[in-house]
Amino acid sequence: MIAKQHFGRTGHASTRIIFGSYALSKATQVEADHTLDLLLQYGVNHIDTAPMYGNAEKRIGPWMETHRKDFFIATKTRKRTYQGAWDNLQRSLDRLHVDYVDLWQMHGLTNPVAWEKAMGPGGALDAFVEARDKGLVRFLGVTGHGIKTPAVHKRSLERFNFDSVLLPYNYSLMQNPRYAADFKELLTLCRERNTAVQTIKSIARRPWENRPKTYNTYFYEPLETQDAIDKTVHWVLGYPDIFLITAGDIQLQPKILDAANRFEERPSDAEMGALVEKLDIQPIWRTYRRR
């Protein structure tokens, strides 16, 4: 079974692997049910979803009728106003067949204009606090994609005491000195506050660019072989304070779960460097830019 650890200050012991339900965005219910069986087999007890993940929330909903107590459920909103966020939450609760979610997150909050809107009067933060006070959500978080994310998350935590953050983390990305420094600063703050840290893009190989998209992993080409997935997953899990959200393709779930189940120690820098060279692994983002 995959190891568990406390998910920040929530009191929940989450598996270090969190199921990223973007993998269900185009799945049939039969495919989704097979994925649930796999999660239960490995003891995964935490699901990350979002209303913009295609059919994911709809596919998860039937599971909750018999397995609600087995999972910590996290969803998100991209809406930056109070009303937009509130309406999003009501829709998510309906699609997920639940009365509450464990974690509600501001999705992709890295744009400075959107940040000011969400955090200001009449913004999404007002809806977040009200939903928590009314018992519709238990905990609140913030997520981000892109190379500016750690610095923006630090600013978000200075504005509000979120219970969790979510951001990219992998070996090639951490070779960027500025990103690495910002990431470590954020982790220091999260440790001080006992804020949960979730990571994404663990098995990213390189941007898709002009290559045919053969996996449902949005804008990056994933690693495919079990050996490569083993090394990259084990490298991420080698940092003891963080969680890894699985990649967004249903075909890759068995390999990622298998890798996590066999985790013992982090590969060396020499091993990771050799993997980077062999498979031409490249950072998804190379420079700081507005997203």
Buried (B, 14 or more C-beta within 10 A) or exposed (E): EBEBBEBBBBEBEBBBBBBBBBBBBBBEBEEBBEBBEBBBEBBBBBBBBBBBBBBBBBBBBBBBEEBBEBBBBBBBBBBBBBEBBBBBBEBBBEBBBBEBBBBBBBBBBBBEEBBEBBBEEEBBBBBBEBBBEEEBBBBBBBBBBBBBBBBBBBBBBEEEEBBBBBBBBBBBBBBBEEBEEBBEBBBEBBEEBEBBBBBBBBBBBBBBEEEEEEBBBBEBBBBBEBEBBBBBBBBBBEBEEBBBBBBBBBBBBBBBBBBBBEBEEBBEEEBBBEBBEEBEBBBBBEEBEEB
